[in-house]
Amino acid sequence: SLVAGLIFANAKDTMLKKLTLNRSMASVPFGARYRIIDFALSNLVNAGVTSVGIITKENYRSLMDHVGNGIAWDLDRKNGGLYLLPPYNSRDVKKYTDTVDALYHTMDYLTRCGSEYIALCDSYVLANIDISAAVKSHIENKADITMVYHKGKLPEASGKKLILTMDDSNRITKITNAEVEGEAVYSIGVSIISRELLIKIIRNAYEDEIKNYERDVIPKSLKALKVYGFEHSGF
């Protein structure tokens, strides 16, 4: 398909302390029936994405039990499908240190999935995000990277957020990692990028020992690349 998805299953694990002792953030139950990852999976599948990789570290047993072969999301298929991507596909078995490291070790998935664009999603954002509209906006703007943002009051106790400054055309001119009081324009952990550009960026960042894709790589690329914002105005 045009777009493949990558979900970060362990992001912000430390914020839920005891709830994530034996499971990843993505598999924390929500509303008795669901798990947190169901939001990201539904957003991707509703956008017609048929290949999804879930990047996970330790404690992914309950996540594996929950997603299984992806049949609940129509992802049990011969072409594409659902892939669990733990950090054991390199000779030096170790935990991922951050998102650049994680993406670098999913290079096999990135090179083989064949999609033109990749939608990168954090698993801890509970929202019905219209990913196909974000991709459409990305293509229309001829953007290199599109970041989905929300405008409003920051959730309580959510720690630092990536605060975006944009010009009139929604091109992002500045990104700051800060705690802010009151209303703000902040990233909600979904971004669109072409697969080839992502591979190139991640290889360079990994060699330069840069840690975090959204917090370090994108802000450093604002002059060299066209980075746009796409607003998620819903809940």
DAVEN-V262042 format. One line per field, one symbol per residue. ss: DSSP state (~ for helix, > for strand, _ for the rest). phi: phi as a letter, one per 20 degrees, with the letter a starting at -180 (. if undefined). A space follows every 50 residues. Layout:
ss=???
phi=???
This chain:
ss=__>>>>>>____~~~~~~~~____~~~_>>___>>_~~~~~~~~~~____ >>>>>_____~~~~~~~___~~~_______>>>>>_____________~~ ~~~~__~~~~~~~___>>>>>>________~~~~~~~~~~____>>>>>> >>>_______>>>>>>____>>>>>>>>____>>>>>>>>>>>>~~~~~~ ~~~~~~~_____~~~~~~~~______>>>>>____
phi=.fcddcdeedgmgffdkffdfdbegfdffclmddcgfgffffgfffenfd ccddecdeldffffffelenffdmdebfdnodcedfeddcfefbffeaff gfffedgffffefmffcddecfeeeeaeeefffffffgffflfeccdecc drfffflemfceeddcefemffdbccebecemfbdcfdmcbdbfgfffgf fffffffeleedffedffgfegffdedddceeeff
